[in-house]
């Protein structure tokens, strides 16, 4: 029995599978190319985030009559969750919070969407 055969017998099944997986990964991903799970390449991509308090529909004539101090009624009630969009896609719901002297949003629910 050769030394290599004896070494293989000493390795557990999992160790052999890991070694084979590593060799396969080397074949799939040449040196110098990013791995599929390397997400650092996307960290600097800008995204647009919108927090929508509510919506309203009105005619142009009504819009033109609005002036300083006018109140536009929205389709949400006080305390109801607001929608959080990333690049115009609904991703979460949350609540308005005050941080020092600025408004912010805290996420309370992640919205799962069907990718079609």
N, C-alpha and C positions, 0 to 999 in steps of 0.2 A: 504494500500500500504506500503510495507516495505521500510526501509531507503535505502537499496541497489537498489531497483527498482527506487526510486526517484533520486538517484545519477546517475543512468544510463540514465534517461531521461534528466538530466541536462548536460550530456556530449554531445558534438557535434559528428556527424557521423565520422569526421576525427580523433577525439581523440579516439574514440572506435576502429577505424581501426589501429591506431598507437599502442594502447595497445595490440590488438590482434597480430599485427606484432611482437611486442617485445616478447610476450609470445612464439610465434612460433619460433623466432630466438633463444630463450633460449633452446627450445627443440632440434633444429638442431645443435647448437654449445654448447656442454658441457663446463662447466667452465674449464679453463686451456688449451683449444685447440684454435689455432689461427683462426680468422675470415677470410673469403674468400678475403676481401678487405685489409687485413693486409699484405702489400707488404714489410715491413721492413725485413722479413726473406730472401729476395733475394738481398738486397743491397750489400752484400759482395761477390756475385758471380762474378768472373772475366770473362770479355768478351774480344775478340780480335777485335780491330777496325783497319780497313785498309782504306787508302785514295789512290785511284788509279788514277794516272795522265793520264795514257793511256796504250795501249798494243802494242806489236809488235811481229811479227812472223819471225823467220829466221832459216836457216839450221844450224846444228852443226858446219859445216865447216866455216860459216860466223861468228858464235859466237867465235870460236877459234882464228879468225883473229883480233878480237877486242883488242885494247890496250888502254893504258892511253890516255885520250883525245878524244877517239872515240865517235861519236855521233850516238845514236840509235833513228831513227825516230819513233815517236808514232802515233797512229791513231786519235789523238785529235789535234785540232787547238788551237792556243794561245787564251786565254780568254774563252774557252769552259769549261763548268762545269766538275768537277771531280766527280767520283763515291765514295761514302762512304759506306763501308761494315761493318756490325757487325756480327761476327761469320760466315763469308762468305755469308751473305745475304745482298743484296743491300737494304739499308734503306733510303739513302738520296743522294742529290747532293749538291755540294758546290763550293767554290772558295778558292784558296790558298791565304793566308795572311801572312804578316811578323809581328811577335810580338817580339819586341826588336831585338835580333839577331837569332831568331828561326823561322822556318816555322810553320804555323798552317793552319787550315781549318775552314772556316765559312760555316755553313749549309744554303743553300738558298732554298732548296726544300726537302720536305719529300716525299719519294716514297712509295706509297701504293701498297702492294703486295697481290696477291690472295693466301691465305693459302690453299694448297691442300694436 
